[in-house]
């Protein structure tokens, strides 16, 4: 297996960490950057091997009380447990958990002003008192949030049928903010799955294992195409996602969610997320503020 790669990007400010399918962009603002990047790169060296060693169990349906050896796998398990007994596997939180793990090792014992770890749009971030950060979080029509250090939220994630992972639903995107990136990742997956309608010929689905033989979703049908939908189908599908998001908000698992389907946008926890028409499409990034 190729070794983990770590190098500064051309701007000299951001660190790129890459190993197999894991691809992270890391940025630290203010003092302590060099040491933080050294810590991040050091921890990243073994993350993929640790995950691979427990991959068969990580692909199994999550159950309460399951124990894993690796710290990233443990974060994944902790993030998905609140969703049991619904179908979910720890893999639903892998991207956010990796981001949380690298951020933890960067910040542990360090006096950093602000930092983030972006794992393909699933982001863990750190804010010292008095700091804030802006995030463009939605992939299709654009939405922006500003998070201050006084808020408890330190993770944001996005899921949908157009994303990197398979989805059981038809959402173009569901972006979620939560206390950490792992829980945001799992919640975004579950809310995106709930954005669905079953009686439309415009939706194409394929068993996950036909697309990837080792998929944790097995024979479950995942969305591979969504044509133009009738307005009533869009409302129905978004309604399912809104109900799921409100339930998670009421339970304190998330701080807010932004759901998008074919030009229609709904927000839950709207005080956190505001529409921004000028936000770039197909982009999720953190910006200095």
N, C-alpha and C positions, 0 to 999 in steps of 0.2 A: 504494500500500500504506500502511495506517495506520502511524504512527510507533510506535516502542517506548514503552511506558508504564512509569513507575517512581514509586511512591508508598508512603509509610509506611501500615501498617494502623492501625486505631483504637487498638491498644495502644501505639503509638508506639515499639515495639521491633523489629518485623519489617518488612522491605521486600518489597513485591510488585512483581515484574517481569513484564510481559505483552506479547507481540507475536505476533499470529496464533495459532497453536496452542501456542506456548510460554508456560507459566504457572509462574513460580517464586515460592517463598517463601524468603526469606533472613533469617537471624538471626545476629547477632554478640553474644557475651556479653562483658561487661567493657569495658575501654577501647578506643578506636580505632574505635568503631562508625560514626561519621559519615563518616570518611574511607573506611572499607571500603565503605560503601554507595555513596559517590560513585564509587569504582572499579568496583563491580559494575554500576551503572547505565551508566557510560560504556562498558564492554566490551559490555554487552548490546545497545546500540543497533544494532549491525551484524550480530549473530549470525544472525538469520533470513535476511538478504540473502545472507550468505556461504554458508549452506546451500543456499538456492534456486539459487544460481549453479552449484552442482555436483550438484544433485539427481538428474539422470538417471544419472550414474555411481554415485552413492551408492545407487541402487536396484538396481544390478546385483549379481550374485553376487560375493562377495568373492574376491579372488585375492591370493596373496603378491606383494608388490612394487608394488602399485598406489599411486600418489602422488596426493595432493590438495593444492590450494593453501591452503585454509583450515585454521586450527589445530583447529577443532572437527571438521571432516571427517577431519583427520589422526588425532585421538584415536579417532574411530569406526573407522577402518581398523585402527589398532593394536590395538584391543580385539577385533575379530572375526578377525584373522589366525590366532590360535591354534586356531580351530575349523575352519579349512580342512583338507581338501577337503569337509567336510560343507557342505550348503547353508546359507548365512547371507549376509546383505547388511549393509553398514555401518549401515543403518537400524536394525538390532537394538540398536545402542548409542547411538542419537542422544540419548535423554533423559539418560542418565548422562553422556555426553560434554559436553553443554551444562552440566550441573551442575558437572562437574569444571573446565570452562573458567572459569566465573564464580567459583568458589571460588579457583582459582589466581590470578586477577587481584585478588581481594580480599586475599589473604594474602601475595602476593609482596612481600617486603621489609617487611612489617608485623609488628608484635609483638602478635598477637591471642591471647587466651586460648583461645577456642573459637568455632567458627562452623559453620554448615551452609547448604547450598543444596538445597532440596527441589523437584525437578521432577516433580510428580505422584506422589510416592512413591519415585522414584529419587533417592537422596540422596548428596551428597558432603559430607564434613565434615572439619574441622580441629581438632586437639587439641594444645595446648601441653603441655610436660612437666608431669605431675601432674594433668592434667585427665581427665575421663571424660564419656561421654555415654550416655544411655539411649535406646533406640529401640523403638517398637512397630512391628513390621515386617510382620506377616502380616495378610492382608486378611479372612480368614473366621473362624477360631476364635481368633486372637490368639496372638502370641508376642512375647517381649521379649528384647532383648539389652542388655548393658552392655559398653561398649567403653572401655578405658583407653588412655592415650597410649602405653603400652608395647607395645600390639598394633600390627601393621603395617597393619591394615585401616582404610580411609578411605572406603569406599563401600558402599552397600546398595541393592538394587533388587528389585523384585517383578514377576513376569509370570504370565500365566494366561489362560484363555479368557474370563474375565469382565472383563479389564482393558481399557485404552485401545487396545491394539494387537491385531491378529489373532494367534491361536495355532494351531499345527498339532496341539497336544495337548489334553487334557481337564482339566488341573489347575485346581482353583479358584484356587490361588495357589502360586507358588514364590518364596520370598524367599531372596536370596543376599547374603552379605557377602564383599567382596574388597578388594584393595589400593586400588582406586579405583572410582568409580561406573560408569564406562564398561564395565569388565570385568565388574562385577557385573550390569549390564544385559544384556550379551551372554550371560553364563552363565545368568542366570535365564530368558532366552528359550529357550536350547537345552535346559535341563533341563525346562522346562515342555512343550516339544515332545515330549520323550521320555516324558512321562507320558501314555500312550495305550493304547488297545485298539481293534482294528479290527472286531471281530465282534459289536458290540452295536447293536441297533436303537434304543437310547435316545439315541444320539449323532447330532446333526444337523450336516452340513457343507455348505459352499457354496464354490465357487471364489472366491478373494479378489478377483479383478478384477470379479466381479459385484457385490460390495459396495463396492468402490472401484476405479474404472477405472485408477488410476495406482498401485495397490498394488505394492510391491516383491516380493510373493509371487506375482504373476501368476495363473496358473490353478490353483495349488495349493489343495487343499481346506483351509479353515480352519473351526474349530469355532464353530458358532452356537447350539448348544443341547446340554445334557447332562441327560437324565432320570435317574431312579433306576437305579443300577447294582447288579448282583449283587456280593456280597462278593468272589467270586473275580476279577471284572473289576477291582474297585478294587485288590486286592492286585497283580494283574498290572500294571496301569497304573503304580501307585506304584513297583513293582519296576524298571520301565524308567527312571523318573526317578532312583531311588536309584543305580542303576548308573551313569548319566550323571554324577550329582553326585559319586560316589566317585572316578570317573576324573578329574574336574577337580580334586578335592581332592588326589589323589595327585600330580597334575602341578603343584601349587602355584598354580593359577589362582584358586581360591576358598578362603575360610576356613571356610565352612559354608553349609548350605542347610536350609530348612524347606519341606517339601512337604505340600500339603493337597488332599484330594479327598473330598468328601461326608462330612465328619466324621472322616476318618482323617488322621492327621498323622504324618509321618516326618521325622526330623532326621538330617542328615549333618554331622559336625563338631559334635556335640551340646554340646560344652563351651562353644560360643559362643551357642547359642540355647536358651532355656528356655520351655516352655509357660507361659502365663499366662491362665487362664480369664477373668479380669476385664478383659482387654484389650478395647477397643471394636472391634466388628465394622466392616468396610469402612473402616478407618482406618489410616494409616501416618503417624507423625509423630515428630519428635525432641523430646525433653524436656530441660530443664535438669536437671543432676544435680551 
